[in-house]
């Protein structure tokens, strides 16, 4: 389907946008650091820039590129796709976590941010774009500091939504324009953010707990309606 290739990163950008709007966090000109510049991190950085955020740092396994006034994301992506490298490396990769930014996006490895590294985080929000990007110790520490932690359960739905939209189109043999796909995609993300946020607020809990509770409720209701189990 149109819009499939960058769906995972686009989904993370939309989740950030929706949560920031709901919580009164900065958007226009807000500083973002992105760990990982592959399919997810690169697409996120591009869409974040389009939404008006300022991507000030990106990193790979070799190091991080940092520019306080903002990086030219499109140029960086073209260079990275052509060479497999960033144009330069200003910092060791682990120093990206401690940069003075509004949003830190983990789009690389599992357990990239552990308890020790979490102590240096200065971001208002940490988004887990990679599965299990935070260790439990890091998440507990950040939540204790009042940092907004956005779990992979919420940010990781972009690819799944795109696959569903692709299936719907194939099933009906009726294909949408990229604009139509983007609009439907954005509605699905906004709905997910609203429902997870509402559940977390109702439980006076964090977003991961809210997402898990909502998922279990839906599974329980589906099982009840099927009537297979007592």
GIJORA-V568264 format. One record per backbone hydrogen bond with DSSP energy under -0.5 kcal/mol. CO is the residue of the C=O (numbers start at 0). NH is the residue of the N-H. If there is no record, write none. Layout:
co=CO nh=NH
co=CO nh=NH
//
This chain:
co=0 nh=3
co=3 nh=6
co=5 nh=9
co=6 nh=10
co=7 nh=11
co=8 nh=12
co=9 nh=13
co=10 nh=14
co=11 nh=15
co=12 nh=16
co=13 nh=17
co=14 nh=18
co=15 nh=19
co=16 nh=20
co=17 nh=21
co=18 nh=22
co=19 nh=23
co=19 nh=24
co=26 nh=29
co=29 nh=53
co=30 nh=101
co=30 nh=102
co=31 nh=55
co=31 nh=56
co=32 nh=34
co=32 nh=104
co=33 nh=35
co=33 nh=58
co=34 nh=106
co=37 nh=41
co=38 nh=42
co=39 nh=43
co=40 nh=44
co=41 nh=45
co=42 nh=46
co=43 nh=47
co=44 nh=48
co=45 nh=49
co=46 nh=50
co=47 nh=52
co=48 nh=51
co=51 nh=28
co=52 nh=54
co=53 nh=31
co=53 nh=55
co=54 nh=70
co=55 nh=66
co=56 nh=33
co=57 nh=64
co=58 nh=35
co=62 nh=59
co=63 nh=89
co=63 nh=90
co=64 nh=57
co=66 nh=69
co=70 nh=72
co=71 nh=75
co=72 nh=76
co=73 nh=77
co=74 nh=78
co=75 nh=79
co=76 nh=80
co=77 nh=81
co=78 nh=82
co=79 nh=83
co=90 nh=63
co=91 nh=94
co=92 nh=95
co=93 nh=96
co=94 nh=97
co=95 nh=98
co=96 nh=121
co=98 nh=100
co=98 nh=121
co=101 nh=123
co=101 nh=124
co=102 nh=32
co=102 nh=104
co=103 nh=105
co=103 nh=126
co=104 nh=34
co=104 nh=106
co=105 nh=128
co=105 nh=129
co=106 nh=40
co=108 nh=111
co=111 nh=113
co=112 nh=134
co=113 nh=117
co=114 nh=118
co=115 nh=118
co=116 nh=119
co=117 nh=120
co=123 nh=147
co=124 nh=103
co=125 nh=127
co=125 nh=149
co=126 nh=105
co=126 nh=128
co=129 nh=132
co=131 nh=110
co=132 nh=111
co=132 nh=112
co=134 nh=138
co=135 nh=139
co=136 nh=140
co=137 nh=141
co=138 nh=142
co=139 nh=143
co=140 nh=144
co=141 nh=146
co=142 nh=145
co=146 nh=148
co=147 nh=125
co=147 nh=149
co=148 nh=150
co=149 nh=127
co=150 nh=153
co=150 nh=154
co=151 nh=155
co=153 nh=156
co=154 nh=157
co=156 nh=160
co=157 nh=161
co=158 nh=162
co=159 nh=163
co=160 nh=164
co=161 nh=165
co=162 nh=166
co=163 nh=167
co=164 nh=168
co=165 nh=169
co=166 nh=170
co=167 nh=171
co=168 nh=172
co=168 nh=173
co=176 nh=180
co=177 nh=181
co=178 nh=182
co=179 nh=183
co=180 nh=184
co=181 nh=185
co=182 nh=186
co=183 nh=187
co=184 nh=188
co=185 nh=189
co=186 nh=190
co=187 nh=191
co=188 nh=192
co=189 nh=193
co=190 nh=194
co=191 nh=195
co=192 nh=196
co=193 nh=197
co=194 nh=198
co=195 nh=199
co=196 nh=200
co=197 nh=201
co=198 nh=202
co=199 nh=203
co=199 nh=204
co=200 nh=203
co=205 nh=209
co=206 nh=210
co=207 nh=211
co=208 nh=212
co=209 nh=213
co=210 nh=214
co=211 nh=215
co=212 nh=216
co=213 nh=217
co=214 nh=218
co=215 nh=219
co=216 nh=220
co=217 nh=221
co=218 nh=222
co=219 nh=223
co=220 nh=224
co=221 nh=225
co=222 nh=226
co=222 nh=227
//
